[in-house]
Amino acid sequence: MLRTVMEKFPAGGPRGSWPAEEMARACRDEGMAAKVVMDLENDAFLVVVEREAVPAATVG
């Protein structure tokens, strides 16, 4: 499983605003498996999309 960080949002956003959740919802509406995770080290919310790993082509 591969993970791609789509966007990073500061944890101290304005009250009543959830930009990371809104972006994750928009990604899910487009068919992506998006979720929000907390990056404690950088005090930020990350929108992460999980994808299946594509096997490498074999050279014959």
MODELLER restraints for C-alpha pairs under 7 A, 6 or more apart:
rsr = mdl.restraints
at = mdl.atoms
rsr.add(forms.Gaussian(group=physical.xy_distance, feature=features.Distance(at['CA:1:A'], at['CA:50:A']), mean=6.60, stdev=0.5))
rsr.add(forms.Gaussian(group=physical.xy_distance, feature=features.Distance(at['CA:1:A'], at['CA:51:A']), mean=5.78, stdev=0.5))
rsr.add(forms.Gaussian(group=physical.xy_distance, feature=features.Distance(at['CA:1:A'], at['CA:52:A']), mean=4.90, stdev=0.5))
rsr.add(forms.Gaussian(group=physical.xy_distance, feature=features.Distance(at['CA:1:A'], at['CA:53:A']), mean=5.27, stdev=0.5))
rsr.add(forms.Gaussian(group=physical.xy_distance, feature=features.Distance(at['CA:2:A'], at['CA:50:A']), mean=5.68, stdev=0.5))
rsr.add(forms.Gaussian(group=physical.xy_distance, feature=features.Distance(at['CA:2:A'], at['CA:51:A']), mean=5.12, stdev=0.5))
rsr.add(forms.Gaussian(group=physical.xy_distance, feature=features.Distance(at['CA:2:A'], at['CA:52:A']), mean=6.07, stdev=0.5))
rsr.add(forms.Gaussian(group=physical.xy_distance, feature=features.Distance(at['CA:2:A'], at['CA:53:A']), mean=5.78, stdev=0.5))
rsr.add(forms.Gaussian(group=physical.xy_distance, feature=features.Distance(at['CA:3:A'], at['CA:48:A']), mean=6.36, stdev=0.5))
rsr.add(forms.Gaussian(group=physical.xy_distance, feature=features.Distance(at['CA:3:A'], at['CA:49:A']), mean=5.61, stdev=0.5))
rsr.add(forms.Gaussian(group=physical.xy_distance, feature=features.Distance(at['CA:3:A'], at['CA:50:A']), mean=4.53, stdev=0.5))
rsr.add(forms.Gaussian(group=physical.xy_distance, feature=features.Distance(at['CA:3:A'], at['CA:51:A']), mean=6.22, stdev=0.5))
rsr.add(forms.Gaussian(group=physical.xy_distance, feature=features.Distance(at['CA:4:A'], at['CA:48:A']), mean=5.57, stdev=0.5))
rsr.add(forms.Gaussian(group=physical.xy_distance, feature=features.Distance(at['CA:4:A'], at['CA:49:A']), mean=5.27, stdev=0.5))
rsr.add(forms.Gaussian(group=physical.xy_distance, feature=features.Distance(at['CA:4:A'], at['CA:50:A']), mean=6.52, stdev=0.5))
rsr.add(forms.Gaussian(group=physical.xy_distance, feature=features.Distance(at['CA:5:A'], at['CA:46:A']), mean=6.45, stdev=0.5))
rsr.add(forms.Gaussian(group=physical.xy_distance, feature=features.Distance(at['CA:5:A'], at['CA:47:A']), mean=5.81, stdev=0.5))
rsr.add(forms.Gaussian(group=physical.xy_distance, feature=features.Distance(at['CA:5:A'], at['CA:48:A']), mean=4.54, stdev=0.5))
rsr.add(forms.Gaussian(group=physical.xy_distance, feature=features.Distance(at['CA:5:A'], at['CA:49:A']), mean=6.50, stdev=0.5))
rsr.add(forms.Gaussian(group=physical.xy_distance, feature=features.Distance(at['CA:6:A'], at['CA:47:A']), mean=5.48, stdev=0.5))
rsr.add(forms.Gaussian(group=physical.xy_distance, feature=features.Distance(at['CA:6:A'], at['CA:48:A']), mean=5.81, stdev=0.5))
rsr.add(forms.Gaussian(group=physical.xy_distance, feature=features.Distance(at['CA:6:A'], at['CA:49:A']), mean=6.89, stdev=0.5))
rsr.add(forms.Gaussian(group=physical.xy_distance, feature=features.Distance(at['CA:7:A'], at['CA:46:A']), mean=5.91, stdev=0.5))
rsr.add(forms.Gaussian(group=physical.xy_distance, feature=features.Distance(at['CA:7:A'], at['CA:47:A']), mean=5.39, stdev=0.5))
rsr.add(forms.Gaussian(group=physical.xy_distance, feature=features.Distance(at['CA:8:A'], at['CA:44:A']), mean=6.55, stdev=0.5))
rsr.add(forms.Gaussian(group=physical.xy_distance, feature=features.Distance(at['CA:8:A'], at['CA:45:A']), mean=5.86, stdev=0.5))
rsr.add(forms.Gaussian(group=physical.xy_distance, feature=features.Distance(at['CA:8:A'], at['CA:46:A']), mean=4.65, stdev=0.5))
rsr.add(forms.Gaussian(group=physical.xy_distance, feature=features.Distance(at['CA:8:A'], at['CA:47:A']), mean=6.53, stdev=0.5))
rsr.add(forms.Gaussian(group=physical.xy_distance, feature=features.Distance(at['CA:9:A'], at['CA:20:A']), mean=6.30, stdev=0.5))
rsr.add(forms.Gaussian(group=physical.xy_distance, feature=features.Distance(at['CA:9:A'], at['CA:44:A']), mean=5.50, stdev=0.5))
rsr.add(forms.Gaussian(group=physical.xy_distance, feature=features.Distance(at['CA:9:A'], at['CA:45:A']), mean=5.14, stdev=0.5))
rsr.add(forms.Gaussian(group=physical.xy_distance, feature=features.Distance(at['CA:9:A'], at['CA:46:A']), mean=6.36, stdev=0.5))
rsr.add(forms.Gaussian(group=physical.xy_distance, feature=features.Distance(at['CA:10:A'], at['CA:43:A']), mean=6.53, stdev=0.5))
rsr.add(forms.Gaussian(group=physical.xy_distance, feature=features.Distance(at['CA:10:A'], at['CA:44:A']), mean=4.42, stdev=0.5))
rsr.add(forms.Gaussian(group=physical.xy_distance, feature=features.Distance(at['CA:10:A'], at['CA:45:A']), mean=6.24, stdev=0.5))
rsr.add(forms.Gaussian(group=physical.xy_distance, feature=features.Distance(at['CA:11:A'], at['CA:43:A']), mean=5.61, stdev=0.5))
rsr.add(forms.Gaussian(group=physical.xy_distance, feature=features.Distance(at['CA:11:A'], at['CA:44:A']), mean=4.57, stdev=0.5))
rsr.add(forms.Gaussian(group=physical.xy_distance, feature=features.Distance(at['CA:11:A'], at['CA:45:A']), mean=5.89, stdev=0.5))
rsr.add(forms.Gaussian(group=physical.xy_distance, feature=features.Distance(at['CA:20:A'], at['CA:36:A']), mean=6.56, stdev=0.5))
rsr.add(forms.Gaussian(group=physical.xy_distance, feature=features.Distance(at['CA:20:A'], at['CA:45:A']), mean=6.55, stdev=0.5))
rsr.add(forms.Gaussian(group=physical.xy_distance, feature=features.Distance(at['CA:20:A'], at['CA:46:A']), mean=6.94, stdev=0.5))
rsr.add(forms.Gaussian(group=physical.xy_distance, feature=features.Distance(at['CA:20:A'], at['CA:47:A']), mean=6.14, stdev=0.5))
rsr.add(forms.Gaussian(group=physical.xy_distance, feature=features.Distance(at['CA:21:A'], at['CA:36:A']), mean=6.53, stdev=0.5))
rsr.add(forms.Gaussian(group=physical.xy_distance, feature=features.Distance(at['CA:24:A'], at['CA:34:A']), mean=5.31, stdev=0.5))
rsr.add(forms.Gaussian(group=physical.xy_distance, feature=features.Distance(at['CA:24:A'], at['CA:35:A']), mean=5.73, stdev=0.5))
rsr.add(forms.Gaussian(group=physical.xy_distance, feature=features.Distance(at['CA:24:A'], at['CA:36:A']), mean=6.66, stdev=0.5))
rsr.add(forms.Gaussian(group=physical.xy_distance, feature=features.Distance(at['CA:24:A'], at['CA:47:A']), mean=5.98, stdev=0.5))
rsr.add(forms.Gaussian(group=physical.xy_distance, feature=features.Distance(at['CA:27:A'], at['CA:34:A']), mean=6.07, stdev=0.5))
rsr.add(forms.Gaussian(group=physical.xy_distance, feature=features.Distance(at['CA:28:A'], at['CA:34:A']), mean=5.78, stdev=0.5))
rsr.add(forms.Gaussian(group=physical.xy_distance, feature=features.Distance(at['CA:32:A'], at['CA:49:A']), mean=6.57, stdev=0.5))
rsr.add(forms.Gaussian(group=physical.xy_distance, feature=features.Distance(at['CA:33:A'], at['CA:49:A']), mean=5.44, stdev=0.5))
rsr.add(forms.Gaussian(group=physical.xy_distance, feature=features.Distance(at['CA:33:A'], at['CA:50:A']), mean=5.74, stdev=0.5))
rsr.add(forms.Gaussian(group=physical.xy_distance, feature=features.Distance(at['CA:34:A'], at['CA:47:A']), mean=6.58, stdev=0.5))
rsr.add(forms.Gaussian(group=physical.xy_distance, feature=features.Distance(at['CA:34:A'], at['CA:48:A']), mean=5.46, stdev=0.5))
rsr.add(forms.Gaussian(group=physical.xy_distance, feature=features.Distance(at['CA:34:A'], at['CA:49:A']), mean=4.34, stdev=0.5))
rsr.add(forms.Gaussian(group=physical.xy_distance, feature=features.Distance(at['CA:34:A'], at['CA:50:A']), mean=6.66, stdev=0.5))
rsr.add(forms.Gaussian(group=physical.xy_distance, feature=features.Distance(at['CA:35:A'], at['CA:47:A']), mean=5.72, stdev=0.5))
rsr.add(forms.Gaussian(group=physical.xy_distance, feature=features.Distance(at['CA:35:A'], at['CA:48:A']), mean=5.43, stdev=0.5))
rsr.add(forms.Gaussian(group=physical.xy_distance, feature=features.Distance(at['CA:35:A'], at['CA:49:A']), mean=6.57, stdev=0.5))
rsr.add(forms.Gaussian(group=physical.xy_distance, feature=features.Distance(at['CA:36:A'], at['CA:45:A']), mean=6.47, stdev=0.5))
rsr.add(forms.Gaussian(group=physical.xy_distance, feature=features.Distance(at['CA:36:A'], at['CA:46:A']), mean=5.55, stdev=0.5))
rsr.add(forms.Gaussian(group=physical.xy_distance, feature=features.Distance(at['CA:36:A'], at['CA:47:A']), mean=4.66, stdev=0.5))
rsr.add(forms.Gaussian(group=physical.xy_distance, feature=features.Distance(at['CA:36:A'], at['CA:48:A']), mean=6.15, stdev=0.5))
rsr.add(forms.Gaussian(group=physical.xy_distance, feature=features.Distance(at['CA:37:A'], at['CA:45:A']), mean=5.73, stdev=0.5))
rsr.add(forms.Gaussian(group=physical.xy_distance, feature=features.Distance(at['CA:37:A'], at['CA:46:A']), mean=5.29, stdev=0.5))
rsr.add(forms.Gaussian(group=physical.xy_distance, feature=features.Distance(at['CA:37:A'], at['CA:47:A']), mean=6.58, stdev=0.5))
rsr.add(forms.Gaussian(group=physical.xy_distance, feature=features.Distance(at['CA:38:A'], at['CA:44:A']), mean=6.02, stdev=0.5))
rsr.add(forms.Gaussian(group=physical.xy_distance, feature=features.Distance(at['CA:38:A'], at['CA:45:A']), mean=4.63, stdev=0.5))
rsr.add(forms.Gaussian(group=physical.xy_distance, feature=features.Distance(at['CA:38:A'], at['CA:46:A']), mean=6.17, stdev=0.5))
rsr.add(forms.Gaussian(group=physical.xy_distance, feature=features.Distance(at['CA:39:A'], at['CA:45:A']), mean=5.90, stdev=0.5))
rsr.add(forms.Gaussian(group=physical.xy_distance, feature=features.Distance(at['CA:39:A'], at['CA:46:A']), mean=6.76, stdev=0.5))
